[in-house]
Amino acid sequence: MKKLLIIGHTFPEPSTTAAGRRMMQLISLFKAFDWQIAFATNASPSEYSEHLELHGIDCHSILLNDASVDAWLLKLAPDAVLFDRFLTEEQFGWKVVEQCPDALRILDTEDLHFLRKAREIAFKNNEPVNFYTETAKRELASILRCDLSLIISSVEMELLSRQFHIPENVLFYLPLFVDEIPQSIHSFEERKHFITVGNFQHAPNADSVIYLKESLWPEIRKSIPEAQLHCYGAYVPKNISSLHDEKNGFLIQGWLEDLDAAMKQARVCLAPLRFGAGIKGKIMDATCNGTPVVTTNIGAEGMSGLAITASTEDDFIQNSLEVYLNKNSWGRQQQQAFHVLEHHFLKSNFQQKFFDTITWIQKNLKTFRENHFIGQILQHQSLQATKYLGKWIELKNKQL
């Protein structure tokens, strides 16, 4: 039985974040091929964390800049190591290279952090997007140091290959996926009200709720005075909870354990994202529950056809009203989204190809790495810098 080590940025929280759901999906892929899985992180679990032990996964607490990790890695001897976001590869990648040189190194990017941050800065400063940032240098270097990087969005695949000339065979397109197409759903008549969803620690989600409250919802509410907007998400800060307004049907509901039940009751999901990256778990969740989504160009990125896309504020408002009030429009969007799910986001479309790719790289690892020598150069240079900084911190900690 092959062994996979996942080095987590945090413990996965599938009930609060798309990132947590993504991690559980990756775990399910490896378990389907009978890999033995260990999960290690220097983070602490939260009340929303998945109990990985119940999935047969050995969990370990590891320390940053501590020699104990080296001995543990050597003893574990994994066949592959999956880094959860580029930050964990920066922190622990050099130790993996030293102690487990023959282990396949896989980076799960979640979304491209440099793209999300660049868009956020551009939005807040009302300026063009600048990709060429320090974060981009770090994240792209991490991608090149690894043998394979998992990319969640087709748009991000194109950006990496065309804009930054990353070799396509070190990238693997693996979006959020579904096991099957939903069969039993609530009808148009059985549903009412609007819903929006998002972890409020994630800046694009918090901004979208503020945008709804200040600009979009007042206009929608004028046309449907009996409608309510239910806003769900974990980690609600005060500036978001203060938006709660029962008189105008704007309801901050916080975290909900059974989000699917709420999705099934809602008629329309609103996702007016003004910046961000990757693909959106909220749009996938709504689609799987038969709930049409109205979103922006950013929200629809990499998910074409799953949602109704609006380019302007007026379009967003009018599309929201149309799909909420018109049964035929609602049904057409629902069926189109199901069609897109079936043809582009089914697990069966990716599972075998993913493991064929991993198996081939493992069998040809020496040649594969020689063909991507730039990655070995980056590994050598950055390993030395990170390694000796880490060792200096280790020594400093021992003296305290």
BADOGU-13288 format. One line per 4 residues: number of its first residue (from 1); for each residue x, y, z of C-alpha. Coordinates in nm, 4 decimals. Each point is the difference from the previous one (the first is absolute). Example, Ala and Ser with C-alpha at 12.3 -4.5 7.8 and 13.67 -1.06 7.14 Angstrom:
BEGIN
1 = 1.2300/-0.4500/0.7800  0.1370/0.3440/-0.0660
! end
This chain:
BEGIN
1 = 0.0000/0.0000/0.0000  0.1420/0.3376/-0.1043  0.0269/0.2781/0.2563  -0.1095/0.3598/-0.0467
5 = 0.0963/0.2765/0.2382  -0.2165/0.3113/-0.0090  0.1568/0.3066/0.1591  -0.2965/0.2206/0.0786
9 = -0.0111/0.3766/0.0273  -0.2929/-0.0568/0.2391  -0.2217/-0.2883/0.0999  -0.2657/-0.0281/-0.2736
13 = -0.3373/0.1612/0.0739  -0.2306/-0.1312/-0.2765  -0.3086/0.1512/0.1629  0.1426/0.3539/-0.0051
17 = 0.2371/0.0315/-0.2972  0.0374/-0.1210/-0.3571  0.3672/-0.0605/0.0854  -0.1043/-0.2477/0.2698
21 = -0.2335/-0.1727/-0.2389  0.2760/-0.0131/-0.2580  0.2336/-0.1708/0.2454  -0.2607/-0.2648/0.0854
25 = -0.0507/-0.0626/-0.3711  0.3736/-0.0554/-0.0478  -0.0006/-0.2395/0.2933  -0.2896/-0.1904/-0.1581
29 = 0.1951/-0.0336/-0.3268  0.3036/-0.1533/0.1680  -0.2119/-0.2265/0.2178  -0.1775/-0.1279/-0.3126
33 = 0.3375/-0.1338/-0.1147  0.0833/-0.1493/0.3414  0.2690/0.2432/0.1063  0.0843/0.0185/0.3686
37 = -0.0311/0.3642/0.1076  0.1700/0.2007/0.2733  -0.0922/0.3631/0.0668  0.2374/0.2418/0.1706
41 = -0.0341/0.3676/0.0850  0.1333/0.2583/0.2405  -0.3508/0.1507/0.0312  -0.2515/-0.0720/0.2749
45 = -0.3427/-0.1490/-0.0716  -0.3115/0.2149/0.0260  -0.3578/-0.0799/0.0924  -0.0717/-0.0445/-0.3725
49 = 0.2971/-0.2289/-0.0779  -0.0635/-0.3381/-0.1574  0.0839/-0.2964/0.2231  0.2497/-0.1607/-0.2346
53 = 0.0560/-0.2984/0.2284  -0.3535/-0.1137/-0.0845  0.1154/-0.0294/-0.3618  0.2898/-0.2277/0.0966
57 = 0.2587/0.2789/-0.0240  0.2906/0.0282/0.2435  0.0332/0.3586/0.1240  0.3244/0.1533/0.1204
61 = 0.0943/0.3360/0.1467  0.3234/0.1366/-0.1433  0.2033/0.3051/0.0947  0.1462/0.2663/-0.2210
65 = 0.3780/0.0228/-0.0001  0.0475/-0.3055/0.2188  0.2395/-0.2897/-0.0609  -0.2568/-0.2516/0.1270
69 = -0.1813/0.0321/-0.3349  0.3082/-0.1290/-0.1859  0.0152/-0.3216/0.2009  -0.3744/-0.0506/-0.0300
73 = 0.0048/0.0436/-0.3791  0.2890/-0.2449/-0.0328  -0.1885/-0.2597/0.2029  -0.3310/0.0530/-0.1810
77 = 0.1625/-0.0278/-0.3453  -0.3052/0.1018/-0.2055  -0.0290/-0.0825/-0.3689  -0.1597/0.3385/-0.0643
81 = -0.0374/0.3266/0.1898  -0.2901/0.2356/-0.0642  0.0547/0.3611/0.1041  -0.3175/0.1901/0.0889
85 = 0.0682/0.3388/-0.1622  0.3378/0.1459/-0.0869  0.0631/0.1259/0.3537  0.0414/-0.3552/0.1335
89 = 0.2343/-0.0853/-0.2852  0.2145/0.3004/0.0938  0.0015/-0.1036/0.3650  0.0567/-0.3748/-0.0323
93 = 0.0980/-0.0675/-0.3615  0.3740/0.0125/0.0635  -0.0305/-0.2519/0.2816  -0.1943/-0.2350/-0.2286
97 = 0.2681/0.0341/-0.2687  0.2763/-0.0831/0.2467  -0.1696/-0.2874/0.1841  -0.2227/-0.1462/-0.2756
101 = 0.1714/0.0871/-0.3306  -0.1844/-0.2684/-0.1970  -0.3468/0.0991/0.1210  -0.2255/0.1538/-0.2637
105 = -0.0636/0.3626/0.0978  -0.3508/0.1274/-0.0766  -0.1217/0.3548/0.0602  -0.3711/0.0696/0.0398
109 = -0.0276/0.3703/-0.0771  -0.3706/0.0247/0.1098  -0.0139/0.3168/-0.2086  0.2835/0.2173/-0.1187
113 = 0.0657/0.2182/0.3024  0.1953/0.2597/-0.1949  -0.2910/0.0415/-0.2431  -0.2562/0.0435/0.2776
117 = 0.2158/0.2510/0.1887  0.0868/0.1943/-0.3157  -0.3679/0.0351/-0.0850  -0.0862/0.1068/0.3534
121 = 0.2668/0.2707/-0.0046  -0.1101/0.1172/-0.3462  -0.3630/0.0152/0.1103  0.0694/0.1927/0.3195
125 = 0.2351/0.2453/-0.1714  -0.2059/0.0274/-0.3193  0.2999/-0.0860/-0.2173  0.0946/-0.2657/-0.2594
129 = 0.0897/-0.3470/0.1245  0.3749/-0.0560/0.0433  0.0915/-0.3694/-0.0054  0.3719/0.0561/0.0476
133 = 0.0187/0.0166/0.3777  0.2155/-0.1505/0.2731  -0.2805/-0.2466/0.0753  0.0015/-0.1062/-0.3657
137 = 0.3750/-0.0625/0.0114  -0.0380/-0.2173/0.3099  -0.2994/-0.1963/-0.1268  0.1390/-0.0595/-0.3486
141 = 0.3322/-0.1130/0.1493  -0.1900/-0.2463/0.2169  -0.1844/-0.1349/-0.3052  0.3272/-0.0471/-0.1856
145 = 0.1678/-0.1730/0.2953  -0.2746/-0.2636/0.0208  -0.0437/-0.2912/-0.2373  -0.3696/0.0653/-0.0541
149 = -0.2307/0.2882/0.0924  -0.3772/-0.0390/0.0194  -0.1835/0.2943/-0.1567  -0.3672/0.0487/0.0815
153 = -0.1031/0.2323/-0.2836  0.0366/-0.0308/-0.3775  0.0584/0.3773/-0.0125  0.2924/-0.0355/0.2415
157 = 0.1419/-0.2848/-0.2111  0.0022/0.2331/-0.2988  0.1508/0.2878/0.1992  0.2863/-0.2179/0.1249
161 = 0.0806/-0.1529/-0.3383  -0.0431/0.3076/-0.2219  0.0910/0.2927/0.2232  0.2738/-0.1650/0.2065
165 = 0.1028/-0.2863/-0.2315  -0.0250/-0.2702/0.2661  0.0394/-0.3398/-0.1741  -0.3452/-0.1548/-0.0330
169 = 0.1124/-0.3483/0.1058  0.0857/0.1234/0.3509  -0.3585/0.1302/0.0316  -0.3117/-0.2105/0.0466
173 = -0.3483/0.1452/-0.0353  -0.2124/-0.1320/0.2860  -0.3053/0.2122/0.0875  -0.2445/-0.0489/0.2816
177 = -0.2070/-0.2951/-0.1141  -0.3239/-0.1834/0.0749  -0.0547/-0.3732/0.0358  -0.3314/0.0014/-0.1865
181 = -0.2685/0.2255/-0.1449  -0.2781/0.0777/0.2504  -0.3271/-0.1830/-0.0642  -0.2518/0.1198/0.2589
185 = -0.0404/0.3754/0.0462  -0.2613/0.2444/0.1207  -0.2182/0.1652/-0.2642  -0.0256/0.3696/-0.0844
189 = -0.3256/0.0281/0.1974  0.1471/-0.1677/0.3075  0.2757/0.2586/0.0280  0.0145/0.3615/0.1096
193 = 0.2508/0.2721/0.0891  0.3613/0.0566/-0.1000  0.3153/-0.1433/0.1543  0.3680/0.0941/0.0016
197 = 0.2811/-0.2050/0.1520  0.3646/0.0456/0.0951  0.2570/-0.0281/0.2751  0.0422/0.3574/0.1231
201 = 0.3723/-0.0404/0.0667  0.0306/-0.0013/-0.3787  0.0157/0.3643/-0.1155  -0.1956/-0.0465/-0.3285
205 = -0.2943/-0.1470/0.1917  -0.0145/0.2812/0.2548  0.0197/0.2586/-0.2777  -0.2820/-0.1662/-0.1959
209 = -0.2380/0.0157/0.2987  0.0818/0.3676/0.0553  -0.0577/0.0601/-0.3723  -0.3366/-0.1770/0.0219
213 = -0.1104/0.2057/0.2989  0.1094/0.3369/-0.1328  -0.0757/-0.0240/-0.3718  -0.1778/-0.3095/-0.1285
217 = -0.2523/-0.1206/0.2565  -0.1870/0.3321/0.0404  -0.0844/-0.0042/-0.3738  -0.0991/-0.3678/-0.0007
221 = -0.2140/0.0510/0.3086  -0.1891/0.2885/-0.1628  -0.1361/-0.2392/-0.2611  -0.0572/-0.2929/0.2400
225 = -0.0861/0.1615/0.3369  -0.0850/-0.3336/0.1615  0.3357/-0.1595/-0.0889  0.2789/-0.0640/0.2488
229 = 0.3737/-0.0493/-0.0486  0.1518/-0.2566/0.2376  0.3772/0.0413/0.0423  0.1782/-0.3109/0.1289
233 = 0.3647/-0.0475/0.0917  0.2409/-0.0719/0.2836  0.2164/0.2509/0.1876  -0.2351/0.2985/-0.0245
237 = 0.1808/0.3235/0.1035  -0.1758/0.2959/0.1593  -0.0028/0.2105/-0.3158  -0.1994/-0.2772/-0.1702
241 = -0.2330/-0.0882/0.2895  -0.0885/0.3704/0.0255  -0.1533/-0.0210/-0.3492  -0.2844/-0.2183/0.1303
245 = -0.3231/0.1812/-0.0887  -0.3252/-0.1892/0.0547  -0.2150/0.2922/-0.1136  0.1546/-0.0189/-0.3473
249 = 0.0361/-0.3774/-0.0116  0.3810/-0.0023/0.0200  0.0764/-0.2781/0.2467  0.3510/-0.0901/0.1209
253 = -0.0449/-0.3621/0.1072  0.3583/-0.1090/0.0710  0.1190/-0.3584/-0.0265  -0.2484/-0.2768/-0.0731
257 = 0.0821/-0.3670/0.0463  -0.2379/-0.1204/-0.2728  0.0561/0.2537/-0.2754  -0.1438/-0.2335/-0.2631
261 = -0.3404/0.0152/0.1695  0.0027/0.3810/-0.0178  0.1145/-0.0092/-0.3630  -0.2879/-0.2317/-0.0928
265 = -0.2516/0.2417/0.1512  0.1402/0.3111/-0.1716  -0.1110/0.0981/-0.3487  0.3111/0.1918/-0.1095
269 = 0.3606/0.0293/0.1219  0.1779/0.3351/-0.0363  0.3798/0.0185/-0.0327  0.1066/0.3553/-0.0995
273 = 0.3745/-0.0545/0.0361  0.2120/0.2997/-0.1009  0.3406/-0.1652/0.0392  0.1337/-0.3488/0.0637
277 = 0.1476/-0.2994/-0.1800  -0.0489/-0.3726/-0.0445  -0.3503/-0.1411/-0.0302  -0.2758/0.0626/0.2483
281 = -0.1236/-0.2662/0.2383  -0.3222/0.1945/0.0622  -0.0921/-0.0214/-0.3698  0.0689/-0.3732/-0.0035
285 = -0.2030/-0.0493/0.3195  -0.2964/0.1944/-0.1355  0.0072/-0.1866/-0.3316  0.0075/-0.3370/0.1750
289 = -0.3144/0.1022/0.1864  -0.1774/0.1173/-0.3145  0.0221/0.3683/0.0959  0.0776/0.2375/-0.2885
293 = 0.2829/0.2473/0.0652  0.0469/0.3586/-0.1102  0.3627/0.1101/0.0116  0.2628/0.2291/-0.1525
297 = 0.2711/-0.0674/-0.2579  0.2424/-0.0714/0.2856  -0.2470/-0.2384/0.1634  -0.0628/-0.1897/-0.3242
301 = 0.3698/-0.0359/-0.0858  0.0818/-0.3621/-0.0735  -0.3673/-0.0939/0.0503  -0.1574/0.1140/-0.3268
305 = -0.3657/-0.0990/-0.0239  -0.0459/-0.0884/0.3658  -0.1316/0.3480/0.0817  -0.1667/0.2997/-0.1625
309 = 0.2757/0.2558/-0.0512  -0.0487/0.3750/0.0318  0.2552/0.2552/-0.1203  -0.1615/0.3068/0.1568
313 = -0.1899/0.0863/0.3160  -0.3237/0.0517/-0.1946  0.0434/-0.3357/-0.1749  0.0487/-0.1717/0.3341
317 = -0.3201/0.1485/0.1403  -0.2068/-0.0753/-0.3102  0.1332/-0.3562/-0.0321  -0.0769/-0.0619/0.3675
321 = -0.3579/0.1186/-0.0441  -0.0530/-0.1954/-0.3211  0.1161/-0.3359/0.1310  -0.1835/0.0493/0.3305
325 = -0.3367/0.0961/-0.1525  -0.0037/-0.1948/-0.3268  -0.0492/-0.3758/0.0416  0.1139/-0.0735/-0.3560
329 = 0.3225/0.2003/0.0379  0.0622/-0.1692/0.3346  -0.0503/-0.3487/-0.1466  0.2178/0.0649/-0.3054
333 = 0.2905/0.1189/0.2128  -0.0340/-0.2945/0.2351  0.0104/-0.2525/-0.2855  0.2896/0.1763/-0.1731
337 = 0.2001/-0.0092/0.3228  -0.0704/-0.3723/0.0419  0.1224/-0.0566/-0.3577  0.3248/0.1886/0.0703
341 = 0.0519/-0.1991/0.3213  -0.0400/-0.3273/-0.1854  0.2400/0.0835/-0.2807  0.2672/0.1997/0.1837
345 = -0.0040/-0.0642/0.3744  -0.0701/-0.3688/0.0614  0.2573/-0.1826/0.2108  0.0135/-0.2819/-0.2547
349 = 0.1351/0.2457/-0.2597  0.3184/0.0527/0.2032  0.0681/-0.2885/0.2395  0.1699/-0.2517/-0.2295
353 = 0.1956/0.2622/-0.1935  0.1289/0.1445/0.3261  0.1415/-0.3310/0.1152  0.1322/-0.0932/-0.3412
357 = 0.1941/0.3277/0.0077  0.1348/-0.0586/0.3494  0.0966/-0.3597/-0.0806  0.1829/0.1009/-0.3187
361 = 0.1969/0.2778/0.1702  0.0994/-0.2310/0.2865  0.1259/-0.2645/-0.2439  0.1973/0.2584/-0.1966
365 = 0.0909/0.2374/0.2821  0.3710/0.0391/-0.0742  -0.0549/0.0759/-0.3686  -0.3025/0.2158/0.0754
369 = 0.2001/0.2193/0.2365  0.2932/0.0228/-0.2411  -0.2393/0.1264/-0.2678  -0.1096/0.2760/0.2393
373 = 0.3451/0.1048/0.1100  -0.1102/0.3545/0.0806  -0.1952/-0.1501/0.2897  0.3149/-0.1661/0.1330
377 = 0.1874/0.3295/-0.0276  -0.2699/0.1752/0.2010  -0.0049/-0.2886/0.2442  0.3742/0.0286/0.0522
381 = 0.0095/0.3768/0.0441  -0.3119/0.0420/0.2116  0.0740/-0.3147/0.2012  0.3306/0.1470/0.1112
385 = -0.1539/0.3330/0.1018  -0.3008/-0.1535/0.1781  0.2024/-0.2801/0.1515  0.2583/0.2192/0.1686
389 = -0.2560/0.2534/0.1161  -0.1950/-0.2915/0.1508  0.3095/-0.1449/0.1637  0.0870/0.3417/0.1455
393 = -0.3496/0.0229/0.1487  0.0300/-0.3581/0.1338  0.3267/0.0879/0.1735  -0.1422/0.3263/0.1325
397 = -0.3035/-0.1839/0.1439  0.2238/-0.2494/0.1786  0.1862/0.2840/0.1697  -0.3158/0.1637/0.1355
! end
